[in-house]
Amino acid sequence: MNNYSWTKAIVFGIGIWLSLFIVATILVGGIGLVMSQTMWYSLAILAGIVSYIFAFGTESATDGQALAYGAVWVAIGIILDAIITVRFQAEIFGVWQYYAGYALVLLAP
């Protein structure tokens, strides 16, 4: 991991989580949509897309390095969800699409 950047890993991880949190907040809190199966699927796919976009900024030299970025992003997201998101969406950890979204985050870089 010669050019692995912990700063990029942490900042990008927070950025990914924040972008998804803002989208979900606007859709559910602002527009008034309900957290349906379609919404969970959409957020999971969006998590993969956003992570893929952020992955370009990591400039990972190896697959192992890319996986390390993904693992840090997943850890940051789960920690922030446990601290913040669960207050607004108590059943978040009981929805399988939540974990599918983080699988995409892990594999995106």
C-alpha positions as CSV (number, residue, x, y, z in Angstrom):
1,M,0.0,0.0,0.0
2,N,2.6,2.5,-1.1
3,N,0.3,5.3,-2.0
4,Y,-2.7,4.5,0.2
5,S,-4.0,7.7,1.8
6,W,-5.9,7.4,5.1
7,T,-7.0,10.9,4.7
8,K,-8.7,10.1,1.3
9,A,-10.2,7.0,2.8
10,I,-11.8,8.8,5.7
11,V,-12.8,12.0,3.9
12,F,-14.3,10.0,0.9
13,G,-16.0,7.6,3.3
14,I,-17.7,10.5,5.1
15,G,-18.5,12.1,1.8
16,I,-20.2,8.9,0.5
17,W,-22.2,8.5,3.6
18,L,-23.2,12.2,3.7
19,S,-24.3,12.3,0.1
20,L,-26.6,9.3,0.6
21,F,-27.9,10.7,3.9
22,I,-28.7,14.0,2.3
23,V,-30.5,12.2,-0.6
24,A,-32.5,10.0,1.7
25,T,-33.4,13.0,4.0
26,I,-34.6,15.0,1.0
27,L,-36.7,12.1,-0.4
28,V,-38.2,11.0,2.9
29,G,-38.2,14.1,5.0
30,G,-38.5,16.8,2.4
31,I,-40.7,15.2,-0.3
32,G,-42.5,12.8,2.1
33,L,-41.8,9.5,0.3
34,V,-42.1,6.3,2.3
35,M,-39.1,4.0,2.8
36,S,-40.5,1.2,0.5
37,Q,-38.7,-1.7,-1.1
38,T,-38.2,0.5,-4.2
39,M,-36.6,3.2,-2.1
40,W,-34.2,0.8,-0.4
41,Y,-33.2,-0.7,-3.8
42,S,-32.7,2.8,-5.2
43,L,-30.5,3.9,-2.3
44,A,-28.4,0.6,-2.5
45,I,-27.8,1.2,-6.2
46,L,-27.0,4.9,-5.6
47,A,-24.5,3.8,-2.9
48,G,-22.6,1.8,-5.5
49,I,-22.7,4.6,-8.0
50,V,-21.5,7.2,-5.6
51,S,-18.7,5.0,-4.4
52,Y,-17.7,4.2,-7.9
53,I,-17.4,7.9,-8.6
54,F,-15.4,8.5,-5.4
55,A,-13.2,5.6,-6.3
56,F,-11.7,7.5,-9.3
57,G,-10.2,9.9,-6.8
58,T,-8.3,7.2,-4.8
59,E,-6.0,6.3,-7.7
60,S,-5.5,2.8,-6.2
61,A,-2.4,1.1,-7.5
62,T,-3.6,-2.5,-6.7
63,D,-6.8,-4.4,-6.1
64,G,-5.9,-4.9,-2.5
65,Q,-5.5,-1.1,-2.1
66,A,-8.9,-0.5,-3.7
67,L,-10.5,-3.1,-1.4
68,A,-8.9,-1.4,1.6
69,Y,-10.6,1.9,0.6
70,G,-13.9,0.1,0.2
71,A,-13.5,-1.5,3.6
72,V,-12.8,1.8,5.3
73,W,-15.8,3.4,3.5
74,V,-18.1,0.6,4.7
75,A,-16.8,0.9,8.3
76,I,-17.3,4.6,8.3
77,G,-20.8,4.3,6.9
78,I,-21.9,1.6,9.4
79,I,-20.5,3.6,12.3
80,L,-22.3,6.8,11.2
81,D,-25.5,4.9,10.5
82,A,-25.3,3.4,14.0
83,I,-24.8,6.8,15.6
84,I,-27.0,9.1,13.4
85,T,-29.3,7.3,10.9
86,V,-30.8,4.8,13.4
87,R,-32.4,7.8,15.2
88,F,-34.5,8.5,12.1
89,Q,-34.8,5.0,10.6
90,A,-34.7,2.5,13.4
91,E,-35.1,-0.6,11.3
92,I,-32.2,0.2,9.0
93,F,-30.0,-2.7,10.2
94,G,-32.9,-5.1,9.6
95,V,-33.3,-4.4,5.8
96,W,-31.2,-6.7,3.5
97,Q,-30.9,-4.0,0.8
98,Y,-28.9,-1.9,3.4
99,Y,-26.2,-4.6,3.4
100,A,-26.4,-5.0,-0.4
101,G,-25.7,-1.3,-0.7
102,Y,-22.6,-1.7,1.5
103,A,-21.5,-4.7,-0.6
104,L,-21.5,-2.4,-3.6
105,V,-19.6,0.3,-1.6
106,L,-17.0,-2.3,-0.7
107,L,-16.5,-3.5,-4.3
108,A,-16.8,-0.2,-6.1
109,P,-13.2,0.9,-5.8
